[in-house]
């Protein structure tokens, strides 16, 4: 009798041990992922899209149970990466890390692969930030009102720079010119570094950037912050008014956001899993700390809220592109 009871006990313990050892495999089996998941970034390594995509990697890997790889596919103002993402198999193993540039170029670039609003499934916004408008101290303008008077007094002579024709920053500047009726030609650069150099030397008189690029020059007194295009004031530099405070209509609708998408037709069950894993990664302490330090506000919104935001952004980019007739390519 004693032998039989012991034997049963041993069998129970053995069964429990097998179940425990198998548990991680069972949990991973619940994930759709059967191979590494690739996040396509339409820019070179080191850019904001690339940085944020890599920030999500550790938690995504833990949640999905498979390696998560970041693949940089720069070219055609980000449209190469977008095209590859739109053509990928809709099985959750290929994702796309975007910025608001994606929506802008869909309206301005002839080589656009199509509407990303309609051609992708939208998972969540990763982080958001406002653009800050700055002018060289050499212009003499101490605030936006003085700068606007300067532009109106010298139509066509005051120039603004952009890090790429037809992108979100270019259209933000064009929106300002439309709403404020300003005659201010655009000078396009291949990289933000060249733009900043010319801004500091007063070769151009206005630039629109994420605050982390211009903050050191604002603090040194070389640049004057005119306003932040948003509803809330910039926290990194005190005393800078918002476009809403200044009464410049619609400027807050173009911001410096980054987000995650999947190919069109990806099943709802997979999208739900990707959303949950993405939000968990965005809300993780390391991600929050690094995004905040980089000037972004972590988001991780619902798929419905993110899609609504995309539709609103798409509408304003479309309006500016139509009003200005900007076509690139």
C-alpha positions in Angstrom: 0.0 0.0 0.0 2.8 2.4 1.0 4.6 1.6 -2.2 1.5 2.3 -4.3 0.8 5.7 -2.6 4.4 6.7 -3.1 4.3 5.7 -6.7 1.2 7.8 -7.2 2.8 10.7 -5.5 5.9 10.4 -7.7 3.7 10.3 -10.8 1.8 13.4 -9.7 5.1 15.3 -9.0 6.5 14.2 -12.3 3.4 15.3 -14.2 3.4 18.6 -12.4 7.1 19.1 -13.3 6.4 18.3 -17.0 3.6 20.8 -17.0 5.8 23.5 -15.4 8.6 22.9 -17.8 6.2 23.0 -20.7 4.5 26.2 -19.5 6.7 28.7 -21.3 6.3 26.7 -24.6 2.5 26.7 -24.1 2.5 30.5 -23.4 4.7 31.1 -26.5 2.4 28.9 -28.6 -0.4 31.4 -27.9 1.5 34.0 -29.9 1.0 34.2 -33.6 4.8 34.6 -34.1 6.4 31.5 -35.6 9.6 33.3 -36.8 11.4 36.5 -36.1 9.3 39.7 -36.4 10.9 42.5 -38.6 10.2 46.2 -38.1 10.9 48.1 -41.3 12.2 51.6 -40.8 12.2 53.9 -43.9 15.3 55.8 -42.7 19.0 55.1 -42.1 20.1 53.9 -38.7 20.4 56.5 -36.0 17.2 58.5 -37.0 14.3 59.0 -34.7 12.2 56.2 -36.3 15.1 53.8 -35.9 15.8 54.8 -32.3 12.2 54.3 -31.2 11.8 51.0 -33.1 14.9 49.7 -31.3 13.5 51.0 -28.0 10.5 48.6 -28.3 12.6 45.6 -29.1 13.2 44.0 -25.7 9.6 44.0 -24.5 8.2 43.0 -27.9 10.6 40.0 -28.0 9.5 39.0 -24.5 5.8 39.3 -25.3 5.9 37.6 -28.7 8.5 34.9 -27.8 10.5 35.5 -31.0 13.4 37.8 -32.0 12.4 41.3 -33.2 14.7 42.7 -35.9 14.9 46.3 -37.1 15.5 46.6 -40.8 16.6 50.0 -42.2 15.4 50.6 -45.8 16.0 54.3 -46.5 15.2 55.8 -49.9 12.7 57.9 -51.8 11.9 60.1 -48.7 10.8 57.0 -46.7 8.6 55.6 -49.5 10.9 52.6 -50.2 10.3 51.3 -46.7 6.6 52.1 -46.8 6.2 50.3 -50.1 8.0 47.2 -48.7 5.7 47.2 -45.6 2.6 47.6 -47.7 3.6 44.6 -49.9 4.6 42.3 -47.0 2.6 39.3 -46.0 -0.2 40.3 -43.6 0.7 37.7 -41.0 2.2 40.0 -38.2 5.8 39.1 -38.9 6.5 42.4 -40.7 5.7 45.8 -39.1 6.4 49.4 -40.1 7.7 52.2 -37.9 6.5 55.5 -39.4 6.5 59.2 -38.7 4.1 61.9 -39.8 6.3 62.3 -42.8 4.6 59.2 -44.2 1.2 61.1 -44.6 2.8 64.2 -45.9 4.7 62.6 -48.8 1.6 60.6 -49.8 0.2 63.9 -50.9 3.3 65.5 -52.3 5.5 62.8 -53.8 4.7 61.4 -57.3 6.5 58.1 -56.4 4.3 57.5 -53.3 3.2 53.8 -53.2 -0.3 55.0 -52.2 -2.3 56.1 -49.2 -0.7 54.7 -46.0 -4.0 55.5 -44.3 -5.8 53.0 -46.5 -2.8 50.7 -47.3 -1.8 49.7 -43.7 -3.3 48.5 -40.5 -2.6 51.0 -37.7 -1.4 49.6 -34.4 -0.5 52.6 -32.1 1.3 55.8 -31.8 4.7 55.3 -30.1 5.6 58.9 -29.2 4.6 62.4 -30.0 6.4 65.8 -29.9 5.8 69.3 -31.1 7.8 71.3 -33.6 9.5 74.5 -32.5 9.9 77.5 -34.8 13.3 79.3 -34.3 15.0 82.2 -36.0 18.6 83.4 -35.7 19.3 86.2 -33.2 20.9 88.0 -36.1 17.4 88.7 -37.6 16.8 91.1 -34.8 13.3 89.6 -34.1 12.8 88.9 -30.4 9.4 87.1 -30.8 7.0 85.8 -33.4 5.2 89.2 -33.8 8.4 90.9 -34.7 9.4 88.1 -37.0 6.1 88.2 -38.8 6.5 91.9 -39.3 10.0 91.3 -40.7 8.7 88.8 -43.3 5.8 91.1 -44.3 8.2 94.0 -44.6 10.5 92.1 -46.9 8.3 89.8 -49.0 10.3 87.0 -50.7 13.6 87.9 -48.9 13.2 86.0 -45.7 13.8 82.3 -46.2 12.9 79.2 -44.2 14.7 75.8 -44.4 13.4 72.3 -44.5 15.1 68.9 -44.1 13.3 67.6 -47.2 10.9 68.8 -49.8 7.3 67.7 -49.4 7.7 66.3 -45.9 5.9 67.1 -42.7 8.2 70.0 -41.7 7.9 71.5 -45.2 4.1 71.3 -45.0 4.0 72.7 -41.5 5.9 75.8 -42.8 3.6 76.0 -45.8 0.6 75.9 -43.5 2.0 78.8 -41.5 2.5 80.8 -44.7 -1.1 80.0 -45.8 -2.7 80.9 -42.5 -0.5 84.1 -41.9 -0.3 85.1 -45.6 3.5 85.2 -45.6 5.8 85.3 -48.7 8.7 83.3 -47.5 10.6 80.9 -49.9 11.7 77.4 -48.9 15.2 76.2 -49.0 15.5 72.4 -48.9 18.4 70.4 -47.3 19.4 66.8 -47.4 19.9 66.7 -43.6 19.0 68.7 -40.5 22.7 69.2 -39.7 23.2 71.3 -42.8 20.0 73.3 -42.1 21.1 74.1 -38.6 24.5 75.3 -39.8 22.9 77.7 -42.2 20.3 78.8 -39.7 23.0 79.7 -37.2 24.9 81.8 -39.8 21.7 83.5 -40.9 21.8 82.1 -44.4 18.2 81.1 -43.7 16.0 82.9 -41.2 13.6 80.3 -40.0 13.7 76.6 -39.2 11.2 74.1 -37.8 12.7 71.3 -35.7 12.2 69.0 -32.7 13.3 71.0 -29.7 16.2 68.6 -28.9 18.0 69.9 -32.0 17.7 73.6 -31.3 17.6 73.7 -27.5 21.4 74.1 -27.0 21.5 77.1 -29.5 18.4 78.7 -27.8 20.1 78.5 -24.4 23.4 79.9 -25.9 21.4 82.9 -27.3 22.1 82.1 -30.9 18.5 81.2 -31.8 15.2 82.8 -30.8 12.3 80.5 -30.2 9.3 82.0 -31.9 6.6 79.5 -30.9 5.9 75.8 -30.5 3.3 74.4 -33.0 1.0 72.8 -30.4 -1.6 73.2 -27.7 0.9 72.9 -24.8 4.1 74.8 -24.1 7.4 73.1 -24.6 8.7 71.9 -21.3 12.4 71.9 -22.1 12.6 75.6 -22.8 10.5 78.0 -20.7 8.6 80.9 -21.9 8.0 79.8 -25.5 4.3 80.5 -26.6 2.3 78.0 -28.5 0.7 78.5 -31.9 -2.7 78.2 -30.2 -1.8 81.1 -27.8 -0.7 83.2 -30.8 -4.0 82.4 -32.7 -2.3 80.7 -35.6 -5.0 78.3 -36.8 -4.3 74.6 -37.3 -0.5 74.6 -36.6 -1.0 72.2 -33.7 -2.4 69.6 -36.1 1.1 68.8 -37.5 3.3 67.2 -34.9 6.5 65.1 -34.6 4.9 61.7 -34.0 6.1 58.1 -34.6 4.0 55.0 -34.8 3.7 51.3 -35.6 1.7 49.7 -38.4 1.2 46.3 -40.0 0.3 45.3 -43.6 -3.3 45.7 -44.7 -5.3 42.5 -44.1 -3.5 41.4 -41.0 -6.0 39.4 -38.9 -7.7 41.2 -36.0 -6.5 38.6 -33.5 -2.9 39.3 -34.5 -3.4 43.1 -34.5 -4.8 42.8 -31.0 -1.8 40.9 -29.8 0.6 43.3 -31.5 -1.2 46.3 -29.9 -1.1 44.8 -26.4 2.6 44.0 -26.8 3.4 47.4 -28.3 1.6 49.3 -25.6 3.4 47.3 -22.9 6.7 48.1 -24.5 5.9 51.8 -24.8 4.8 52.1 -21.2 7.9 50.2 -19.9 10.1 52.3 -17.6 13.2 52.3 -19.9 11.2 53.4 -22.9 9.3 56.1 -21.0 12.6 57.5 -19.6 14.4 57.5 -22.9 11.5 59.0 -24.9 11.0 61.7 -22.3 14.7 62.5 -22.4 14.6 62.7 -26.2 11.7 65.2 -26.2 8.9 62.9 -27.0 5.7 62.1 -25.0 5.1 58.3 -24.8 1.6 57.6 -26.2 0.4 53.9 -26.7 -3.1 54.9 -27.7 -5.9 52.6 -28.9 -6.1 51.5 -32.5 -9.3 53.4 -32.9 -7.9 56.7 -31.4 -4.7 56.4 -33.5 -6.7 55.8 -36.7 -8.9 58.8 -36.0 -5.7 60.9 -35.5 -4.3 59.7 -38.8 -7.5 60.7 -40.6 -7.3 64.2 -39.2 -3.6 64.6 -40.0 -4.2 63.2 -43.5 -6.8 65.9 -44.1 -4.6 68.8 -43.1 -1.6 67.5 -45.2 -4.0 67.0 -48.1 -5.3 70.6 -47.8 -1.8 72.1 -47.7 -0.6 70.1 -50.6 -3.6 71.1 -52.7 -3.5 74.8 -51.8 0.3 75.0 -52.5 0.4 72.6 -55.5 3.5 71.0 -54.1 4.5 67.9 -56.2 7.9 66.2 -55.8 9.5 63.6 -58.0 
